[in-house]
Amino acid sequence: MNPEATDENAMRPSLPDHRHATRSAPSVSALLVALSMTAGCASLVAPKNLRTSVAELRPGDYALDPDHAYLLFRVEHLGLSKVVGRFDTVDATLDFDPNDLSALRLDGVVQSDSIDLDDEGLENQLKGRDWLDVATYPDARFTTTSVTPGEDGAFTLDGDFTLRDTTLPLSLEARFNGGADNILTGCYTLGFEANGSLSRSAYGIDGLGALVGDEIGIEIHAEFQQAPC
C-alpha cells in the first residue's frame, strides 16, 4: 500500500460539505443564463414565416442551394461497420406544387470525382476504372418518373438513376421539412430530405465483393431556393 495515497485519501473527507454546494450553485446559474441567451438568439435567427405543412409551402420552380446540399452514402465493410462518405458537388432543380404533389419533378446531377471519404488514396481508387471511372463517366444523374404522396407530407420519389452509362429505377423516400424566407439569403427556401438504396453491382461496380457490401445506402439533406433568387 502506498502511504502517500492513504494520507491523501484520509485528507479528502476533511473538506467541508458547504464548499461543494457553493461550487455547484454558480454552475447551474451560469447554465441557465447561457440557455436563456441561446434561446433569445435562436428566436432572432429563426424565420418568422416558417411553415411545416406541405399545403402551406409555396409552389414554383426551385434550384438547389449548393452551400446547403449533402449527398451521403454508406456501405458495409467486412460485415463489421459501415464506411460513410459524401459527394461534394451536386446540382438539382425542383418543380413543386403543394396542391399536386404527384406532379412534383426533381432532377439532379452528381459530379463523380467530387467523392469525399477524407482519405485521398481511397478516393483515387474509387475514381478509377474498376469503380466510378470518372474519366469516362464524369457524372451521375437522377430524373423523376413519378411521385406517390404518402402520409404526413411524406412521399415516394421514383426516378431513373444513371451511373457509368447504366440507367436503372431508383426509389427515394422523401419529405419536405418546411419552408420560409431565409433571413441570410433573402430567398424563400424549402428544406428537403430523402433516403434510399441501390445495388452497386447492378451498375457494374462489383469489385471486392467479399469485403465491401453490395447495397449502397443513400441519404440526402438539402435546401432549395425559389427562383429567381
Secondary structure, 3 states (H helix, E strand, C coil): CCHHHHHHHHHHHHCCHHHHHHHHHHHHHHHHHHHHHHHHHHHHHCCCCCECCHHHCCCEEEEEEEEEEEEEEEEEECCCEEEEEEECCEEEEEEECCCCHHHCEEEEEEEHHHEECCCHHHHHHHCCCCCCCCCCCCEEEEEEEEEEECCCCEEEEEEEEEECCEEEEEEEEEEEEEEEECCCCCCEEEEEEEEEEEECHHHCCCCCCCCEEEEEEEEEEEEEEECCC
